[in-house]
Amino acid sequence: MLYIKSFTFNPIAENTYIIYNEHKQCAIVDPGCYTPAECKVLTDFITQHALKPIWLVNTHCHLDHIFGNEYVAQQYTLPVHIHKNEQWFLDHLVESAAQFGLQAQAFTGKTIYISEADTIIMGDDVLNILFTPGHSPGSICLYAQTEKWIIGGDVLFKEGIGRTDLPGGDYTTLIKSIQTQLFILPDDVIVYPGHGMATTIGYEKSLSTK
């Protein structure tokens, strides 16, 4: 059984997620922790619940989702798992942050590419990878089929979708991703987005038909 804990971090109010199971294994998804205090909030939860991080995953590599990559990778000796189309954004974190008047630590750890052909495995628990480009060229979502939820990154929000005016974004591609990868899921699947409140597939589908 997979459980999920969310945190809201950094000046852009990004949602960071910890996925964990009863065996105390966990995956850290999109660590947006920006300050030492935010990093401590993340690690305190892990320590207090005696969790063992075994995965570091980015749904995509826009700066607000990866501020904490270097910290997490060093703290827990983990590589980061991303889609190959997100490498450019990972490499240009420092420059991207500077454009917003922010500072960031470049990622110096190991990178492993993942795709829709792969799965995130924690013991007997599995997360499927959905390839959902459009907001960024290598966006992925993580789908817990048994628990009926997805971590959606910036693909689908409550009553909205990810912006497509950033480098690598494409509106037509994003809409296709939502329709062919997300809207085929059961209506009661919960969507945990990269910003804002959770929603459901059914609710967002109902809005698309109005």
N, C-alpha and C positions, 0 to 999 in steps of 0.2 A: 504494500500500500504506500502510495506517495502522498506526502503532505507538502504544503507550500506556505512560505512566510514571505511577506513583502515589506520593503522599506522604501521610503521616498528620500532621495538624496540629491545633492548638488543644486546650484542656482537655477537649473532648468527643470527641477522637480521630476526627475526620472525615477521610475520604479525598478528597484533591484529585487531579485528573487532568490531565495534559497529553497531548493527542493530536497526533501529528505525522506528517509524511510525508517521502519522500525528497527533496522539493523544499524542505525546511526550513520549511514553513508549519506553524503549530500553533494549536490551540484550547486554551484554559485553561478547565476545567470545575470549577465549585464551588470557587473558591479560598478555602479555610478558613484560610489563613495568618493567625495572630493576633498574633504578635510580630515585631519587626524581624528577628530571627534566622530565623524561619520564612519571612518574605518573601524574605530573601536566599537561602535554600535554593532557593526557586522560581525566582528570577531567575538564580541561578548555573547551574542546569541549562539554562535557556534560552540563556544566554550561552555556556556551554561547548559546547553542541551547535549554536551558530550558528542558532538557530531564530528565526523571525519570527512573533510572535503576531498572528493576524488575526481570532480569535473569542474572546469572553468569554461563557460560557454558564452559566446556573444551572439545574440540574435542578429545583430548588425554592428558595425563599428563606427557609427557617429559618436562624436566626442562624449556626449553625456551618458552614453551607455558603457564607456570603457575607461573612464577616469580611474577606476580602482583596479584595473587589470594588473598593473605592475605590482601593486601592494599585495593583492591576493596571490598572484603567481609566486612572489617571493615568500610570503608568509606560509604558504602551504605546499610549496615546491610543485606547482602545477603548470602544465602547458595551457595555452588558450586554444579553444576549438572554435573555428570560424569557417564560413564559406569562403572559398578562394577569391571570390569577387569582392570581398571586403578588405583584402590585404592593403590596398592603397590607403584606405581611411585609417587603418591601424598604424601604418607607417607615418602618416601625416598628422597624428594627434596633436603634437606640440604646436605646429603651425596653425591648425584649425582652432585650437583653443585661444591662441594669441589674437585671432581675428575677432573673437568675442571678448577680449580683454581678460582672459582667464589663463591660468597656468596649468600645466599638466606634465606628468612624468611619462617619458617615452617608454614603450614596452620593449624590454630587453630579453624576454624569455623566449621559450620555444612556442612555435605556432603549428597547429595541426589542422589540416583542412577536413571539413566534414560536408556531407551533401545529403540529399534526400534518400540516398541508398544506404545511409548509415543509421544507427540507433544509439541513443544514450542509455547505457545499461548500468543499473545499480542493483546488484544482487539479482533477485527475481523480477525486479521492476524495470519497465522499459518506457522510454520516451521516443516517439517517432518524430522524425524531422520532416517538416513540410517546407519546400522551397517556394518562397513567396516574394519574389523581387518586385520592385516598383517604387517603394519608398527609398530603397537603396538597391544596388545591383545584386547583392548577395544576401538579402534578408531571408531569414528562416524563422519558422515557428516551431515550438516544441509541444507535441501533442501527447497527453496522457490519456490514452483511450479508455482504460479501465476506470479511471477516476473522473473522466469526462471534463477535462479542462485543457486549455492551451495557454502557453505563454506566447503572446503574439507580437512582441516587439512593438514597432511603430507601424504595423500594417493596418490594424483595425482597432478603433477606439469606440467607446460608448458614444453613439450618435455621431461618428465621424471616421475619417480614414487618415492615414499618414500623409504628410505633405510630400509633394513631388517636385518642388522647385529647387531642391538642393542638388548638388552634383551627383549624377548617376540616377536621379529620380525620373520616373516616367509614369504619367497618370494612366495611360491605357494598359500598361503592364501591371500596375498595381490593381486596377479593377479586375483584370483577368485573374490575377493571383487570388483575390478575395473570392471571386465567383467559383473558381475551379478547385481551390484548395481548402477554403474555409467554409463556404456556404454549402458544401456537400456533407459537412459534418452534422450530427444530430442537433436539433434545435436547443437542447438543454445543455450543450457544452458551454462551459464558462470560459470567457476570454479574459485573461489577465494581461492588460496592455502595458506598453512602455511608459505611459503617462496616464494619470487620471484613474477613474473608477473602473471596476470590472463590469462586464456586460455578458450577454449570451449570444450565441449564433442566431437563435431564433428571433431575438429582439432586433438584431441588426438586419436580418433578412426582411423582417416586417417593414422596416423603414425604407428599405431599398425598393419596395414595391409600391410605395405611396407616391 
